[in-house]
């Protein structure tokens, strides 16, 4: 994150009343926040392009995942950090007509972001903005894909049933040859040896 942006975030943090920053973790008597960010690489989705407007372009997007935020953000800004530690590029979820669009799907516990690939980034910083005007930063998300959690091993295949061919024997009882004939038929299934 650029030095100016870090300074702005620090000033916001220092001069914001504690009641605005209230969260279910990290306070006195509360568990520590487990805020994390992961770069998942190109996972196949295509929500955005090189435009400030949301539409796909058949190029798989980069996928970032955030967990442990204090609430569901109203918007987010993804900032690519280059080898010098400075901002190289930014994507925004609320279109500003200038920066490329980012797509966000958020739930209470997870925020997924997709951005159009651009250049080489060593890491990403994500600024999550909330409806009350506050922000939260998840920084230093390494730009090496984090492997997804391994899938459980597949269940062993069900045994293949052995199919035994059958012959239908139809027997005619002796009474069928009498006058008047009887109308009973004996049917039995006999397995055929393979």
C-alpha positions in Angstrom: 0.0 0.0 0.0 1.4 3.4 -0.8 2.7 5.5 2.1 0.0 8.2 1.6 -2.8 5.6 1.7 -1.4 4.0 4.8 -1.2 7.4 6.5 -4.8 8.2 5.6 -5.9 4.8 7.0 -3.9 5.4 10.2 -5.4 8.9 10.6 -8.9 7.5 10.1 -8.2 4.9 12.7 -6.8 7.3 15.3 -9.5 9.9 15.0 -12.6 7.7 14.7 -14.6 7.2 17.9 -14.3 3.8 19.5 -18.1 3.2 19.2 -17.8 3.3 15.4 -15.2 0.6 15.4 -17.1 -1.7 17.7 -16.8 -5.3 16.4 -17.6 -8.8 17.7 -13.9 -9.6 18.1 -10.6 -7.9 19.1 -12.0 -5.9 22.0 -11.7 -6.2 25.7 -12.9 -9.7 26.7 -13.5 -10.6 23.1 -11.7 -13.2 20.9 -9.0 -12.0 18.5 -10.2 -11.3 15.0 -9.0 -13.9 12.5 -8.9 -11.6 9.5 -7.2 -13.2 6.6 -6.9 -12.8 2.8 -5.9 -15.3 0.2 -5.1 -15.0 -3.5 -6.7 -18.0 -5.2 -5.4 -17.2 -8.8 -7.7 -17.7 -11.8 -10.4 -20.1 -10.7 -12.4 -20.0 -13.9 -15.0 -17.2 -13.3 -15.3 -14.2 -15.7 -17.3 -11.4 -14.2 -15.1 -8.3 -15.1 -12.9 -7.0 -17.9 -10.6 -4.0 -18.6 -13.6 -1.7 -18.2 -15.0 0.3 -15.3 -18.3 -1.5 -15.9 -19.1 -5.1 -14.9 -19.1 -7.5 -17.9 -17.0 -10.5 -18.8 -14.5 -10.8 -21.7 -13.8 -14.5 -21.7 -10.6 -14.1 -19.7 -10.6 -15.9 -16.3 -10.5 -13.3 -13.5 -8.1 -13.3 -10.5 -9.9 -14.4 -7.4 -9.3 -13.1 -3.8 -11.0 -14.3 -0.7 -11.3 -12.4 2.6 -12.4 -13.9 5.9 -12.8 -12.5 9.4 -14.1 -9.1 8.5 -16.2 -7.4 11.2 -19.2 -7.1 8.9 -20.3 -7.5 5.3 -18.7 -4.5 3.4 -20.8 -2.3 1.1 -17.9 -2.0 -1.3 -14.2 -2.9 -1.7 -11.1 -1.6 -3.5 -8.4 -4.1 -4.5 -4.9 -2.6 -4.8 -2.0 -4.4 -6.5 1.4 -3.8 -4.9 4.6 -4.0 -7.1 8.1 -5.0 -6.2 8.9 -1.5 -4.9 6.1 -1.6 -2.4 4.0 1.0 -4.2 0.5 0.8 -5.7 0.7 -0.6 -9.2 -3.0 -0.7 -10.0 -6.5 -0.7 -8.4 -9.9 -2.2 -9.1 -13.1 -1.0 -7.5 -16.5 -2.6 -6.8 -18.4 0.7 -7.0 -17.7 2.0 -10.5 -16.1 5.3 -10.6 -15.8 5.4 -14.4 -12.0 5.4 -14.2 -10.7 2.3 -12.5 -11.4 -1.2 -13.7 -14.3 -2.9 -12.1 -14.1 -5.6 -9.4 -16.9 -8.0 -8.6 -17.7 -8.9 -5.0 -19.9 -11.6 -3.5 -20.1 -11.3 0.3 -21.7 -13.3 3.1 -21.4 -12.9 6.8 -18.1 -14.9 7.0 -16.5 -14.7 3.5 -15.9 -12.0 0.9 -15.0 -13.2 -2.6 -13.5 -10.6 -5.0 -12.7 -11.0 -8.8 -10.5 -8.7 -10.8 -9.3 -8.6 -14.3 -5.6 -9.8 -14.4 -3.2 -7.0 -15.1 0.6 -6.9 -14.9 2.6 -8.5 -12.2 1.7 -7.9 -8.5 3.7 -9.2 -5.5 0.8 -8.7 -3.2 -2.6 -7.1 -2.8 -4.2 -4.8 -0.2 -8.0 -4.7 0.0 -9.9 -1.8 1.5 -13.3 -2.9 2.7 -15.7 0.0 3.1 -18.8 -0.3 5.3 -22.2 1.5 5.1 -21.4 3.6 8.1 -18.4 5.2 6.4 -15.8 3.1 8.2 -13.1 1.1 6.5 -11.1 -2.0 7.2 -7.8 -3.0 5.5 -6.7 -6.5 4.8 -3.1 -6.1 3.6 -0.2 -8.1 2.3 -2.2 -10.8 0.5 0.6 -12.6 -1.3 0.1 -12.9 -5.1 0.9 -16.6 -5.2 -2.2 -18.8 -5.5 -3.3 -20.4 -2.3 -4.3 -24.0 -3.0 -7.9 -24.8 -2.2 -8.6 -27.1 0.6 -8.1 -30.7 -0.5 -11.1 -32.7 -1.4 -11.9 -35.8 0.6 -10.8 -39.0 -1.1 -13.5 -40.5 -3.3 -15.7 -43.2 -1.9 -14.8 -46.7 -3.1 -16.9 -47.8 -6.0 -19.9 -50.0 -5.2 -19.4 -53.6 -6.1 -20.7 -54.5 -9.5 -23.6 -56.9 -9.2 -23.0 -60.2 -11.0 -25.7 -60.7 -13.6 -26.7 -64.3 -14.2 -28.6 -65.0 -17.3 -31.8 -66.9 -16.9 -33.8 -69.4 -19.1 -37.5 -69.5 -18.8 -38.8 -73.1 -18.8 -42.5 -73.4 -19.5 -43.9 -76.8 -18.6 -47.2 -78.1 -19.8 -48.9 -80.2 -17.2 -50.4 -83.6 -18.1 -53.9 -82.3 -17.7 -53.4 -80.0 -20.6 -53.6 -83.0 -22.9 -56.9 -84.3 -21.4 -60.3 -83.4 -22.5 -61.3 -80.8 -21.3 -57.8 -79.5 -20.9 -56.7 -77.7 -17.7 -55.4 -74.2 -18.1 -52.5 -74.2 -15.6 -49.0 -73.4 -16.7 -45.9 -74.0 -14.6 -43.2 -71.3 -15.0 -39.8 -71.5 -13.3 -36.6 -69.5 -13.7 -33.5 -71.5 -14.0 -30.0 -69.9 -13.9 -27.8 -70.6 -16.9 -24.2 -71.5 -16.1 -21.7 -68.9 -17.4 
